[in-house]
């Protein structure tokens, strides 16, 4: 059975939410559940020292192994991650309701206020991730450039969306805000690609990632443990080379946090680039298809209006 010819109860469901086509509803539901579930699972991360970097309070870190070495030190990286988590998580939850047609039509004022708040939070969260890009998930050039591109897309799309809304250009506003949030949602798809890539590369083997000894020492929690596995870090502990780095074999093995961190750092940037491409292509394809439908529907409506006016004139 085609999605645009659903059973009557399904039609009542998606029409109640405000969608004219079944596939629009199912796509919205899938994306909303994906982003909403992703955000809901990360809301505890708002407790930086208690959950996200649980090692600060005697627990376990929920962040990528080694990341909290930077986030627990007062300064730009701690401030950046706090701003990022405190804004992008609630902003994403607020955004979910923005794409429900029924709410837009029945509560336009709420839609406007909620939209401005969600947009401000999205921009602030993006600024936060730019601050930590140099250290987050390895901070490689691939990761920094990926974060930079995503930030440009989010900033520009949000700006254009707000400008179009103020000019009452509703179709353009819809398109730009979809671009902003769909592309921002690449962070969810990125995790899927990252997991699959990590498993595949672990089976392939012989992949290494260079990590700073200070970060490795933070993960292993002791000089003796660090030197036992990575004697190359001796100059770091002696003070001869405080910026000493060591090659870590990247393996997706939960028993080895150093290896897991190296694997995630290795594939994170690549996963982000792939996710951005998929989301950018997907949202443009969706906008092309739905714009054609809207033009057709508007044309039919105008023709019908013309017929009705002609009949009234007769």
C-alpha positions as CSV (number, residue, x, y, z in Angstrom):
1,X,0.0,0.0,0.0
2,X,1.5,3.4,-1.0
3,X,2.2,5.9,1.7
4,X,0.1,8.6,-0.1
5,X,-2.9,6.3,-0.1
6,X,-3.1,5.1,3.5
7,X,-5.9,3.4,5.3
8,X,-8.6,5.8,6.6
9,X,-7.4,5.8,10.2
10,X,-3.9,6.6,9.1
11,X,-5.2,9.5,6.9
12,X,-7.1,10.9,9.9
13,X,-3.9,10.7,12.0
14,X,-1.7,12.6,9.6
15,X,-4.4,15.1,8.7
16,X,-5.0,15.8,12.4
17,X,-1.3,16.8,12.7
18,X,-1.8,19.0,9.6
19,X,0.0,17.1,6.9
20,X,-1.7,16.8,3.5
21,X,0.4,13.8,2.4
22,X,1.1,10.6,4.2
23,X,4.8,10.4,3.3
24,X,5.4,13.9,4.8
25,X,3.9,12.7,8.1
26,X,6.0,9.5,8.3
27,X,9.2,11.4,7.3
28,X,8.5,14.0,10.0
29,X,7.7,11.3,12.6
30,X,10.9,9.4,11.8
31,X,13.2,12.5,11.9
32,X,11.5,13.8,15.0
33,X,11.8,10.6,16.9
34,X,15.4,10.2,15.9
35,X,16.4,13.7,17.0
36,X,14.1,13.7,20.0
37,X,15.4,10.4,21.2
38,X,19.0,11.4,20.6
39,X,18.5,14.6,22.6
40,X,16.5,12.9,25.4
41,X,19.3,10.4,26.0
42,X,21.8,13.3,26.3
43,X,19.8,15.6,28.6
44,X,21.7,14.1,31.7
45,X,24.9,15.5,30.1
46,X,23.8,18.9,31.3
47,X,25.3,17.8,34.6
48,X,28.9,18.2,33.4
49,X,30.8,16.9,36.4
50,X,28.2,14.4,37.6
51,X,27.3,12.6,34.3
52,X,29.1,13.9,31.2
53,X,32.5,13.9,32.9
54,X,31.5,11.6,35.8
55,X,35.1,10.9,36.6
56,X,35.2,14.2,38.4
57,X,32.9,12.9,41.0
58,X,34.2,9.3,41.2
59,X,32.0,7.9,38.4
60,X,32.6,7.2,34.7
61,X,32.8,9.6,31.8
62,X,30.0,9.5,29.3
63,X,32.0,11.6,26.9
64,X,34.4,10.2,24.4
65,X,37.3,8.7,26.3
66,X,39.9,11.4,27.1
67,X,37.6,14.4,26.2
68,X,37.1,15.3,29.8
69,X,40.8,16.0,30.2
70,X,40.0,19.3,28.5
71,X,36.5,19.9,29.7
72,X,37.3,19.6,33.4
73,X,40.0,22.3,33.2
74,X,38.6,25.8,33.7
75,X,38.9,27.8,30.5
76,X,37.6,28.1,26.9
77,X,37.0,24.4,26.4
78,X,35.0,23.9,29.6
79,X,33.0,27.1,28.8
80,X,32.4,25.9,25.2
81,X,31.1,22.5,26.1
82,X,28.8,23.9,28.8
83,X,27.4,26.5,26.4
84,X,27.0,23.9,23.7
85,X,25.1,21.4,25.9
86,X,23.0,24.0,27.7
87,X,21.7,25.5,24.4
88,X,21.6,22.9,21.6
89,X,19.8,20.2,23.7
90,X,16.8,22.3,24.8
91,X,16.8,24.2,21.4
92,X,16.5,20.9,19.5
93,X,13.5,19.9,21.6
94,X,11.8,23.2,21.0
95,X,12.4,22.8,17.3
96,X,10.5,19.6,17.0
97,X,7.1,21.4,17.4
98,X,8.1,24.0,14.8
99,X,7.5,21.6,11.9
100,X,4.0,20.5,13.0
101,X,1.7,22.2,10.5
102,X,-1.3,22.1,12.8
103,X,0.5,24.0,15.5
104,X,1.7,26.7,13.0
105,X,-1.8,27.3,11.9
106,X,-3.6,27.3,15.2
107,X,-0.9,29.0,17.4
108,X,1.0,31.3,15.1
109,X,2.2,33.6,17.9
110,X,3.6,30.6,19.8
111,X,5.2,29.3,16.6
112,X,7.0,32.7,16.2
113,X,8.2,33.0,19.8
114,X,9.2,29.4,20.0
115,X,11.0,29.7,16.6
116,X,13.0,32.7,17.7
117,X,14.0,31.0,21.0
118,X,15.0,27.7,19.2
119,X,17.0,29.6,16.6
120,X,18.9,31.6,19.2
121,X,19.7,28.4,21.1
122,X,20.8,26.7,17.9
123,X,23.2,29.5,17.0
124,X,24.6,29.7,20.6
125,X,25.1,25.9,20.6
126,X,26.9,26.1,17.3
127,X,29.2,28.9,18.7
128,X,29.9,26.6,21.6
129,X,31.0,23.7,19.4
130,X,33.3,26.1,17.4
131,X,35.0,27.0,20.6
132,X,35.8,23.4,21.4
133,X,36.5,22.2,17.9
134,X,40.3,22.3,18.4
135,X,40.1,19.6,21.0
136,X,36.8,17.8,20.5
137,X,37.1,14.2,19.4
138,X,40.7,14.5,18.5
139,X,40.5,18.0,17.1
140,X,42.0,17.0,13.7
141,X,41.8,19.1,10.6
142,X,39.1,16.8,9.2
143,X,37.0,17.4,12.4
144,X,37.6,21.2,12.6
145,X,36.8,21.7,8.9
146,X,33.6,19.6,9.2
147,X,32.5,21.6,12.3
148,X,33.3,24.8,10.4
149,X,31.2,23.9,7.4
150,X,28.3,22.8,9.5
151,X,28.5,26.0,11.4
152,X,28.4,28.1,8.2
153,X,25.3,26.1,7.0
154,X,23.5,26.6,10.3
155,X,24.3,30.3,10.6
156,X,23.4,31.2,7.1
157,X,20.3,29.1,6.9
158,X,19.0,30.4,10.3
159,X,19.7,34.0,9.2
160,X,17.9,33.6,5.9
161,X,15.0,31.9,7.6
162,X,14.5,34.7,10.1
163,X,14.8,37.4,7.3
164,X,12.3,35.6,5.2
165,X,9.9,35.3,8.1
166,X,10.1,39.0,8.8
167,X,9.4,39.7,5.2
168,X,6.4,37.3,5.3
169,X,8.0,35.1,2.6
170,X,6.6,32.0,4.2
171,X,7.7,29.4,1.6
172,X,11.3,30.7,1.6
173,X,11.2,30.8,5.4
174,X,10.1,27.2,5.6
175,X,12.8,26.1,3.2
176,X,15.7,27.8,5.0
177,X,14.6,26.7,8.5
178,X,14.3,23.1,7.2
179,X,17.9,23.5,5.8
180,X,19.1,24.8,9.2
181,X,17.6,22.0,11.3
182,X,17.9,19.1,9.0
183,X,21.6,19.8,8.4
184,X,22.1,20.4,12.2
185,X,20.5,16.9,12.6
186,X,23.5,15.4,10.8
187,X,25.0,14.9,14.2
188,X,22.6,12.0,14.7
189,X,23.4,10.3,11.4
190,X,27.0,10.9,12.1
191,X,26.9,8.7,15.1
192,X,25.4,5.8,13.0
193,X,28.1,6.2,10.4
194,X,30.8,6.4,13.2
195,X,29.6,3.2,14.8
196,X,29.5,1.2,11.6
197,X,32.9,2.6,10.5
198,X,34.5,1.8,13.8
199,X,33.4,-1.8,13.8
200,X,34.5,-2.3,10.2
201,X,37.9,-0.7,10.7
202,X,38.4,-2.7,13.9
203,X,38.1,-5.9,11.9
204,X,40.4,-4.6,9.2
205,X,43.0,-3.6,11.9
206,X,46.3,-1.8,11.7
207,X,44.8,1.7,12.1
208,X,46.5,4.1,14.5
209,X,45.8,7.6,15.9
210,X,48.3,9.9,17.5
211,X,47.2,11.0,21.0
212,X,48.9,13.4,23.5
213,X,50.5,11.5,26.4
214,X,48.7,13.9,28.9
215,X,45.4,12.7,27.5
216,X,46.4,9.0,27.6
217,X,47.5,9.5,31.2
218,X,44.1,11.0,32.1
219,X,42.4,7.9,30.7
220,X,44.6,5.4,32.3
221,X,44.7,7.4,35.6
222,X,48.3,6.9,36.5
223,X,51.9,7.2,35.4
224,X,52.8,3.6,36.0
225,X,49.8,2.4,33.9
226,X,50.6,4.8,31.1
227,X,54.3,3.9,30.9
228,X,53.5,0.2,31.1
229,X,51.6,0.5,27.8
230,X,53.2,3.4,26.2
231,X,56.9,3.8,27.3
232,X,57.3,6.4,24.6
233,X,55.6,8.8,27.0
234,X,58.5,8.8,29.4
235,X,59.8,12.2,28.1
236,X,56.3,13.6,29.0
237,X,56.6,12.5,32.6
238,X,60.2,13.6,33.0
239,X,59.4,17.0,31.6
240,X,61.7,16.7,28.7
241,X,58.8,16.9,26.2
242,X,55.5,18.1,27.8
243,X,53.8,17.9,24.5
244,X,54.8,14.3,23.7
245,X,52.4,12.3,21.6
246,X,52.1,8.5,21.1
247,X,50.6,6.3,18.4
248,X,47.6,4.4,19.7
249,X,46.1,1.4,17.9
250,X,42.5,2.2,17.1
251,X,40.2,-0.6,18.1
252,X,36.5,-0.5,19.0
253,X,36.9,-2.5,22.2
254,X,35.0,-1.4,25.2
255,X,37.6,-3.0,27.5
256,X,40.3,-0.6,26.2
257,X,39.2,3.0,26.6
258,X,42.4,4.4,25.0
259,X,41.8,2.3,21.9
260,X,38.1,3.2,21.7
261,X,38.9,6.9,22.0
262,X,41.5,6.6,19.2
263,X,39.1,4.8,16.9
264,X,36.3,7.4,17.5
265,X,38.8,10.2,16.9
266,X,40.0,8.5,13.7
267,X,36.5,8.3,12.1
268,X,34.7,11.2,13.6
269,X,35.6,13.8,11.0
270,X,34.9,11.4,8.1
271,X,31.6,10.4,9.6
272,X,30.6,14.1,9.9
273,X,31.4,14.9,6.3
274,X,29.4,11.9,5.1
275,X,26.4,12.9,7.3
276,X,26.5,16.5,6.1
277,X,26.5,15.4,2.5
278,X,23.6,13.0,3.0
279,X,21.5,15.6,4.9
280,X,22.2,18.4,2.5
281,X,21.3,16.3,-0.4
282,X,18.2,14.9,1.3
283,X,16.8,18.2,2.4
284,X,17.3,19.7,-1.1
285,X,15.6,16.8,-2.7
286,X,12.7,17.0,-0.3
287,X,12.3,20.8,-0.9
288,X,12.4,20.2,-4.6
289,X,9.7,17.5,-4.5
290,X,7.4,19.3,-2.0
291,X,7.8,22.7,-3.8
292,X,6.6,21.1,-7.0
293,X,3.6,19.7,-5.1
294,X,2.8,23.0,-3.5
295,X,3.0,24.8,-6.9
296,X,0.7,22.2,-8.4
297,X,-1.8,22.5,-5.5
298,X,-1.7,26.3,-5.7
299,X,-2.4,26.2,-9.4
300,X,-5.3,23.8,-9.0
301,X,-6.7,26.0,-6.2
302,X,-6.5,29.1,-8.3
303,X,-8.1,27.4,-11.2
304,X,-10.9,26.2,-9.0
305,X,-11.3,29.7,-7.6
306,X,-11.6,31.0,-11.1
307,X,-14.3,28.5,-12.0
308,X,-16.2,29.3,-8.8
309,X,-16.1,33.0,-9.5
310,X,-17.2,32.5,-13.1
311,X,-20.2,30.4,-11.9
312,X,-21.1,33.1,-9.4
313,X,-21.0,35.7,-12.1
314,X,-23.3,33.7,-14.3
